[in-house]
Each structure stands twice: as structure tokens, then as C-alpha cells.
Amino acid sequence: MADIDSQLHPDLFDKVTLLSLASTVAILAVAVLVSRHAVPPSTPTTYKAFFVWHAFDALIHFLLEGSFLYHCFFSYVPLSDATALDLASFYPTSANFLGRSDRVYGAQVGGDNPFARLWMVYAKADKRWAGADVGVISLELLTVFGGGPLAVYICYLIAKRDPRVNIWLLVLATAELYGGFMTFCPEWLTGNSNLDGSNFMYLWLYLFFFNGLWVVIPLYVGYVAFGEISRAFSMVLVSEKKKL
């Protein structure tokens, strides 16, 4: 079993890294294809784009972040084995995690599982994703089992041209922004002890770009949805005034 340090500093463009990046592009391609079959041609361009984003969002939550949770709960080795392999090389598992203090959990002990190796690629930039960090797990439970289904529901509402979609767009956008803040605020407050921004790939691709998507796009989605909701309220107020 390779330790974390050896997996966190491989060549920047090794086979696993390239396949991991390609998987993200493939998920986006699937989202685009689904949108072409599900979204009516008369749908405004903005909402067509929102469909693609939320389909992509849901797939990322279910497939990738869902696999992260799987390894956090089901991939483990006894602490005695980890100690023999040098415990310092592993991201520590929180004491009494799942009622156990004698195991090391996470993608770091997932072996050759493709998703475990994918998360070890991301863990080059943020070590927390190699193990079972209870803060990250708590956020991902909400993301996978709350945000993922809501993103699917939003896609359904867009496909049906249901104006109520704007309410849920605003709800999910707010949740995504909150989740991003709570993911990185603990690091900012502790000197980024688990983050590695020592090169372009780690800093600008893994940390800035991939996480920035879930800041910039939700901000824009929230802006559009808030505008549509405000416009609807304004029309109701105008209508009520005319009745008076």
C-alpha cells in the first residue's frame, strides 16, 4: 500500500491525473447531451445553461462526491496495520469515527479502486480528501443526499418550464455557496495547513478553478433567480394596485 506522501507528489500529468480530469469532462458532456433531449427548444438560453449546470452538478454530487463518502465509510484498515506502514503518512481519522478509534478510513486506503485513486489526485492539493475528515463528511452528506436530488428536481422543473424553479434555484445556489465557505473557512483559520498551492496545478486548477465554479456559477444563478422572483412579486403588486 502506497502512503499518502508518495501519492500526493507524483508527476503532475500522470495517467491517473489525466483520467481523473477526463472523467469531469465526460460528466459535462453527458449533462449537455441530456439537456439536448430534455429541454424544449423554446426554453430561454439562460435556463438551458442552468439545466446543463444542474445536471452536471447532480452527476458530480452522486458519482464523485458519493464515491468520496463511500470510501469514508467503507474503506479502512486497522490502525495497527497503518502504524506498521508509518501512521504519519496517513490523514488522521477523527477519534471515535463511527464509534471506532482503531481504524484509518478514506480513499487513502481504497487501494486500486478508480474513485479512490481519483480522490488521491485531488488530495494532492487538499489532504483532507485523502481521509475521513468529519467536517468534510458532514458537508458532503448534505451535498450528496440534499443538493444532488434538488439539482435533479431543478432540471425537471426547467424541462417543464415551471416558473417555480426560480425558488429552488435560489435555495440551491445559497446552499452551494454556504458549503464552499464552510469547506475552506476552517483552513483559512488554521493557516491552510492541509492545502498545497505550491504549483499551478494544485493552486489554480484543483483549488481555485474546481472550487471557484461552485462560487461564480451559484452567484450568477442566484442573481437571475432573485431577479425573476422580484419581477413576479412586482407584477402581483401592480395587479393588486389596479384592482384598487
Wavefront OBJ file of the C-alpha trace (Angstrom):
o trace
v 0.000 0.000 0.000
v 1.453 3.346 -1.008
v 1.431 6.056 1.637
v -0.119 9.482 1.211
v 3.149 11.359 0.767
v 4.095 9.250 -2.234
v 0.623 9.753 -3.732
v 0.463 13.465 -3.070
v 3.573 14.330 -5.052
v 3.662 12.328 -8.298
v 4.184 13.787 -11.732
v 1.541 16.420 -12.364
v 0.308 14.783 -15.564
v 0.441 11.086 -14.787
v -2.128 8.632 -16.151
v -4.381 8.725 -13.087
v -4.459 12.535 -13.108
v -5.344 12.721 -16.789
v -8.080 10.098 -16.444
v -9.489 11.919 -13.415
v -9.642 15.204 -15.318
v -11.141 13.428 -18.327
v -13.892 11.993 -16.131
v -15.020 15.517 -15.248
v -15.152 16.475 -18.919
v -17.118 13.284 -19.659
v -19.662 14.149 -16.955
v -20.108 17.598 -18.500
v -20.608 16.011 -21.932
v -23.329 13.758 -20.507
v -25.062 16.790 -18.977
v -25.019 18.586 -22.340
v -26.421 15.536 -24.160
v -29.214 15.131 -21.612
v -30.132 18.805 -21.957
v -30.498 18.473 -25.727
v -33.064 15.712 -25.284
v -34.897 17.043 -22.231
v -35.089 20.819 -22.626
v -37.688 22.280 -25.040
v -36.103 24.377 -27.834
v -38.203 27.389 -26.787
v -36.556 27.494 -23.356
v -34.547 30.705 -22.817
v -30.812 30.233 -23.329
v -30.065 31.133 -19.726
v -32.261 28.338 -18.435
v -30.846 25.877 -20.957
v -27.438 26.676 -19.459
v -28.883 26.289 -15.961
v -30.151 22.828 -16.921
v -26.683 21.784 -18.077
v -25.089 23.165 -14.923
v -27.511 21.447 -12.574
v -27.329 18.140 -14.461
v -23.539 18.375 -14.217
v -23.858 19.380 -10.567
v -26.058 16.384 -9.756
v -23.761 13.925 -11.518
v -20.719 15.317 -9.716
v -22.513 15.026 -6.380
v -23.771 11.495 -6.969
v -20.822 9.918 -8.788
v -17.743 11.675 -7.467
v -18.708 13.040 -4.071
v -20.839 9.957 -3.464
v -17.746 7.830 -4.037
v -15.860 10.001 -1.544
v -18.472 9.217 1.101
v -18.335 5.533 0.216
v -14.617 5.387 0.928
v -15.027 7.414 4.111
v -17.490 4.855 5.477
v -16.386 1.561 3.922
v -12.680 1.759 3.072
v -10.489 1.231 6.114
v -7.540 -0.633 7.561
v -6.893 -1.476 11.199
v -4.882 1.188 12.977
v -2.275 -1.434 13.784
v -1.656 -2.017 10.072
v -1.452 1.720 9.392
v 1.001 2.120 12.243
v 3.200 -0.541 10.736
v 3.180 1.417 7.469
v 4.001 4.713 9.235
v 0.882 6.401 10.630
v 2.316 9.851 9.901
v 1.846 9.190 6.195
v -1.940 8.942 6.546
v -4.521 11.677 7.001
v -5.732 11.008 10.556
v -9.236 9.691 11.108
v -11.160 11.526 13.817
v -11.276 9.766 17.154
v -14.371 7.607 17.642
v -15.408 7.988 13.990
v -18.365 5.611 13.528
v -17.740 4.522 17.094
v -14.259 3.206 16.247
v -10.838 4.540 17.148
v -8.854 1.570 15.854
v -9.152 2.201 12.089
v -7.881 4.517 9.374
v -10.601 5.412 6.840
v -10.852 7.085 3.452
v -9.648 6.992 -0.143
v -6.092 6.711 1.171
v -6.788 3.061 1.980
v -9.020 2.431 -1.036
v -6.288 0.626 -2.944
v -6.656 0.495 -6.732
v -10.320 1.469 -6.764
v -10.641 4.076 -9.572
v -12.600 6.522 -7.424
v -10.168 6.175 -4.545
v -7.314 6.975 -6.913
v -9.277 9.932 -8.297
v -9.670 11.390 -4.805
v -5.994 10.831 -4.103
v -5.314 13.035 -7.123
v -7.397 15.837 -5.623
v -5.778 15.176 -2.244
v -2.537 16.405 -3.758
v -3.937 19.890 -3.205
v -6.161 19.278 -0.159
v -5.065 16.431 2.102
v -8.423 16.238 3.884
v -9.898 14.409 0.913
v -7.481 11.543 1.336
v -9.008 10.546 4.663
v -12.200 10.829 6.665
v -12.428 14.412 7.889
v -15.686 14.732 9.843
v -16.198 18.358 8.777
v -15.900 17.497 5.095
v -18.009 14.364 5.510
v -20.794 16.356 7.208
v -20.907 18.796 4.294
v -20.776 16.032 1.701
v -23.669 14.172 3.313
v -25.807 17.280 2.805
v -24.433 17.774 -0.690
v -24.952 14.222 -1.939
v -28.297 13.485 -0.275
v -29.709 17.023 -0.362
v -28.037 19.044 -3.087
v -27.894 16.200 -5.621
v -31.622 15.369 -5.578
v -32.501 19.077 -5.555
v -30.350 19.642 -8.647
v -32.246 16.833 -10.403
v -35.556 18.387 -9.384
v -34.417 21.735 -10.759
v -33.617 20.079 -14.090
v -37.107 18.581 -14.098
v -38.710 21.978 -13.438
v -36.672 23.632 -16.173
v -37.683 20.919 -18.636
v -41.333 21.506 -17.667
v -40.950 25.287 -17.960
v -42.232 25.606 -14.394
v -41.608 29.151 -13.053
v -41.323 27.779 -9.509
v -37.850 26.645 -10.496
v -36.541 30.076 -9.555
v -37.291 29.464 -5.880
v -35.306 26.238 -5.872
v -32.531 27.749 -7.961
v -32.071 30.358 -5.252
v -32.217 27.765 -2.471
v -29.590 25.505 -4.034
v -27.327 28.402 -5.039
v -27.331 29.637 -1.443
v -26.585 26.132 -0.152
v -23.693 25.697 -2.595
v -22.144 28.994 -1.529
v -22.533 28.143 2.140
v -20.995 24.716 1.573
v -17.993 26.214 -0.195
v -17.411 28.678 2.619
v -17.644 26.002 5.297
v -15.243 23.779 3.334
v -12.450 26.329 3.249
v -13.050 28.598 6.235
v -11.525 26.052 8.679
v -8.379 26.050 6.541
v -8.198 29.845 6.375
v -8.462 29.995 10.161
v -5.669 27.458 10.644
v -3.138 28.709 8.118
v -4.159 26.393 5.261
v -2.365 23.534 6.975
v -3.927 20.895 4.717
v -3.710 22.816 1.450
v -0.839 22.707 -1.017
v -0.665 25.560 -3.529
v 2.983 25.002 -4.403
v 2.402 24.728 -8.155
v -0.003 25.833 -10.860
v -1.998 22.583 -10.994
v -2.634 22.354 -7.277
v -3.416 26.020 -6.685
v -5.166 27.219 -9.820
v -6.753 24.048 -11.221
v -7.645 21.922 -8.188
v -8.224 24.542 -5.504
v -9.156 27.710 -7.395
v -10.861 26.582 -10.618
v -12.773 23.485 -9.497
v -13.966 25.102 -6.286
v -14.453 28.504 -7.918
v -17.044 27.018 -10.273
v -19.272 26.429 -7.247
v -18.904 30.084 -6.279
v -19.157 32.020 -9.531
v -21.968 29.979 -11.111
v -24.198 29.814 -7.989
v -23.745 33.575 -7.564
v -24.997 34.135 -11.109
v -27.807 31.576 -10.731
v -28.909 33.276 -7.508
v -28.773 36.685 -9.169
v -31.015 35.568 -12.061
v -33.433 33.684 -9.812
v -33.730 36.586 -7.390
v -34.460 38.914 -10.303
v -37.191 36.641 -11.633
v -38.806 36.255 -8.207
v -38.673 40.015 -7.623
v -40.213 40.650 -11.036
v -43.050 38.250 -10.263
v -43.768 39.995 -6.956
v -43.715 43.361 -8.702
v -46.279 42.168 -11.243
v -48.539 40.942 -8.445
v -48.277 44.285 -6.636
v -49.086 46.200 -9.835
v -52.080 43.941 -10.448
v -53.347 44.482 -6.877
v -52.998 48.222 -7.196
v -55.015 48.214 -10.412
v -57.795 46.337 -8.641
v -57.893 49.070 -6.036
l 1 2 3 4 5 6 7 8 9 10 11 12 13 14 15 16 17 18 19 20 21 22 23 24 25 26 27 28 29 30 31 32 33 34 35 36 37 38 39 40 41 42 43 44 45 46 47 48 49 50 51 52 53 54 55 56 57 58 59 60 61 62 63 64 65 66 67 68 69 70 71 72 73 74 75 76 77 78 79 80 81 82 83 84 85 86 87 88 89 90 91 92 93 94 95 96 97 98 99 100 101 102 103 104 105 106 107 108 109 110 111 112 113 114 115 116 117 118 119 120 121 122 123 124 125 126 127 128 129 130 131 132 133 134 135 136 137 138 139 140 141 142 143 144 145 146 147 148 149 150 151 152 153 154 155 156 157 158 159 160 161 162 163 164 165 166 167 168 169 170 171 172 173 174 175 176 177 178 179 180 181 182 183 184 185 186 187 188 189 190 191 192 193 194 195 196 197 198 199 200 201 202 203 204 205 206 207 208 209 210 211 212 213 214 215 216 217 218 219 220 221 222 223 224 225 226 227 228 229 230 231 232 233 234 235 236 237 238 239 240 241 242 243 244
